[in-house]
Amino acid sequence: MKSKLSAFLLAGALAFAPGLALGQPLNPTQDPGPKQDMKDAAHDTKNAAKDAAHDTKQETKKAYRSTKRGTKKAWHKTKNTVKGAAEGAKEGAHQPQ
C-alpha cells in the first residue's frame, strides 16, 4: 500500500514538473527584474499621456469648430431678422392705417 501511494505521489509530481519548469526563466539574464519593469511602466505611462493629449486636442478642435459654426448660424439669423424688421418698419411707416 505504501509503495502504491509513493508511486502515485511521484507520478503526480512528475506530471506537474514541466509546468512548473516552464514558469521559471532558463537563466537569470531572462528575468528583466525590477529595473526593466520600471522602464516598461514609464514607457506605458508616456504612451498613455500622449494618447490622452491627442484625444484632448481632437475634442478641442471639434468643440471649436462646432461653436464657430453655431455662432455664424446665429449671426446670420440675427442679421436676417433685423433686416426683415427694419424693412417691415419702413413699410409700416409708409402705409398709414
MOGIUR-V517178 format. One record per residue. N is the residue number from 1. SS is DSSP state (helix for helix, strand for strand, loop for the rest). D_FIRST is the distance of its C-alpha to the first C-alpha in Angstrom with 2 decimals. Layout:
n=N ss=SS d_first=D_FIRST
n=N ss=SS d_first=D_FIRST
This chain:
n=1 ss=loop d_first=0.00
n=2 ss=helix d_first=3.81
n=3 ss=helix d_first=5.45
n=4 ss=helix d_first=5.21
n=5 ss=helix d_first=6.30
n=6 ss=helix d_first=8.63
n=7 ss=helix d_first=9.90
n=8 ss=helix d_first=10.64
n=9 ss=helix d_first=12.46
n=10 ss=helix d_first=14.22
n=11 ss=helix d_first=15.35
n=12 ss=helix d_first=16.65
n=13 ss=helix d_first=18.49
n=14 ss=helix d_first=19.98
n=15 ss=helix d_first=21.07
n=16 ss=helix d_first=23.04
n=17 ss=helix d_first=24.39
n=18 ss=helix d_first=27.44
n=19 ss=helix d_first=28.51
n=20 ss=helix d_first=28.48
n=21 ss=helix d_first=30.30
n=22 ss=helix d_first=33.00
n=23 ss=loop d_first=33.81
n=24 ss=loop d_first=34.79
n=25 ss=loop d_first=38.11
n=26 ss=loop d_first=38.11
n=27 ss=loop d_first=40.49
n=28 ss=helix d_first=42.24
n=29 ss=helix d_first=45.48
n=30 ss=helix d_first=44.01
n=31 ss=loop d_first=43.42
n=32 ss=loop d_first=46.88
n=33 ss=helix d_first=46.49
n=34 ss=helix d_first=48.49
n=35 ss=helix d_first=51.85
n=36 ss=helix d_first=51.39
n=37 ss=helix d_first=50.01
n=38 ss=helix d_first=53.24
n=39 ss=helix d_first=55.33
n=40 ss=helix d_first=53.63
n=41 ss=helix d_first=54.18
n=42 ss=helix d_first=57.82
n=43 ss=helix d_first=58.36
n=44 ss=helix d_first=56.86
n=45 ss=helix d_first=59.13
n=46 ss=helix d_first=62.12
n=47 ss=helix d_first=61.48
n=48 ss=helix d_first=61.06
n=49 ss=helix d_first=64.35
n=50 ss=helix d_first=66.11
n=51 ss=helix d_first=64.91
n=52 ss=helix d_first=66.04
n=53 ss=helix d_first=69.42
n=54 ss=helix d_first=69.91
n=55 ss=helix d_first=69.17
n=56 ss=helix d_first=71.54
n=57 ss=helix d_first=74.26
n=58 ss=helix d_first=73.97
n=59 ss=helix d_first=74.07
n=60 ss=helix d_first=77.05
n=61 ss=helix d_first=78.92
n=62 ss=helix d_first=78.19
n=63 ss=helix d_first=79.45
n=64 ss=helix d_first=82.55
n=65 ss=helix d_first=83.47
n=66 ss=helix d_first=82.96
n=67 ss=helix d_first=85.14
n=68 ss=helix d_first=87.78
n=69 ss=helix d_first=87.87
n=70 ss=helix d_first=88.14
n=71 ss=helix d_first=90.89
n=72 ss=helix d_first=92.91
n=73 ss=helix d_first=92.56
n=74 ss=helix d_first=93.75
n=75 ss=helix d_first=96.62
n=76 ss=helix d_first=97.82
n=77 ss=helix d_first=97.66
n=78 ss=helix d_first=99.57
n=79 ss=helix d_first=102.13
n=80 ss=helix d_first=102.72
n=81 ss=helix d_first=102.97
n=82 ss=helix d_first=105.45
n=83 ss=helix d_first=107.45
n=84 ss=helix d_first=107.55
n=85 ss=helix d_first=108.57
n=86 ss=helix d_first=111.31
n=87 ss=helix d_first=112.66
n=88 ss=helix d_first=112.55
n=89 ss=helix d_first=114.43
n=90 ss=helix d_first=117.07
n=91 ss=helix d_first=117.54
n=92 ss=helix d_first=117.80
n=93 ss=helix d_first=120.40
n=94 ss=helix d_first=122.50
n=95 ss=loop d_first=122.46
n=96 ss=loop d_first=123.93
n=97 ss=loop d_first=123.21
